[in-house]
Amino acid sequence: MIGLFMSIWIYTKTDNLQLAIGVFYFFLMEFLQYFQYLYIDDCDNKTNQILTLVGYAHICYQPYFTHIINSALTKNPKMLRMYIPILRLCLVGGSMLFARYFFADSAESHFPAHTEINLTTGQSTTDVPVSTEWLRGEKLCTVSGKYHLAWIVPMSDVSYYTPSAAIHSFLMFAPFFVLRQNMIIQGLVLWATGPALAAYITPNLMEQASIWCFFSISQIGVMLFLIRNVLVTQWGKTGVSTSDKKESTDPHLTYRLGWPMDVNVDKVAKGK
């Protein structure tokens, strides 16, 4: 509910639709998790499986909506043009990650066999396959973790043409470190309070993702209303704070069915 009200507040106070949509997207994950708890651990239930797949799709496109939020916080046409290839790559990379589920055509290919080895004797201590990627497992299902729900998603093997789950990490964080200096701080805070903190709380690779999602609304609140506004005050010639009103003449990205097309620089704005 906090995420929902936050997105409504942003739109009513700033008229920044892209920023509001970005926040609303992350609210949708928590909304989805409410229904997942109603069918949790029932792995043969079709509703459980469908909700798990919807959650996986949401995860695949999280980097895209993260940078929708970031791009909505600048009026600089040069910066906005840099977001066009970033957002396009997020859509392509997210689709490649999502497609792994549909190419996991057998139980053996869901994840490669991985055995724990005793470093002293060199002998295998277990023959049970262990996933080395977030979410990757044998059967599509939402199950109970130690602290929160955990998602299990069958995925095809990684290859030259098939990305690992690391593509999510790359698309999420790499842009923070290559766009401009003050965004590095935001990227580090996002990483530390997201996947790093989730890994500290639980070693379960199926649960870490959901715990990060649970943090996401708090992260957005802190990033937008505390860190962002401080950085704009201290650094920001090209940034805008979350209290700035979005004008129709402000430069902004244009989209066609979600695909970023160009930067709209109004003639009135050009003359200012």
Secondary structure, 3 states (H helix, E strand, C coil): CHHHHHHHHHHHHHCCHHHHHHHHHHHHHHHHHHHHHHCCCCCCCHHHHHHHHHHHHHHHCHHHHHHHHHHCCECCHHHHHHHHHHHHHHHHHHHHHHHHHHCCCCHHHCCCCCCCECCCCCCECCCCCCCCCCCECCCCEEEECCCCEEEEECCCCCCCCCCCCHHHHHHHHHHHHHCCCCHHHHHHHHHHHHHHHHHHHCCCHHHHHHHHHHHHHHHHHHHHHHHHHHHHHHHCCCECCCCCCCCCCCCEEEEECCEEEEEECCHHHHCC
